[in-house]
């Protein structure tokens, strides 16, 4: 049987980080937030889940790298803090890794996703984030 000439080519498969490595990269991304912005972030929790599960009214093929759920600082009023649950930022580990070919790309995508979702906490919408290069 003839040898496959493509067998010696490098693989361009997705990059897989362990959950601990992924968490460390997310922590490092959060640590890079300028102190004045970090101090302004209030009542926010960051979670890591494997994949986004589309809701009943969404396209079943919807795939997200991250999601901000909460009330942006720009929309909070004086009553907001009375019993409000923390805002939630979720990073979707498998979707981020699926979009990357190297460890460096995964770490960069985690950083971009963290910045993107934190920007939603500060009231920036997707249109503005895309214009700023954080889409």
Secondary structure, DSSP 8 states (H G I E B T S, - for coil): ----TTTTS---------HHHHHHHHHHHHHTS-HHHHHH--SEEEEEES-----TTS-TT---SEEEES--GGG--TTTTSS---EEEEEEHHHHHHT-SSHHHHHHHHHHHHHHHHHHHTT--HHHHHHTT--
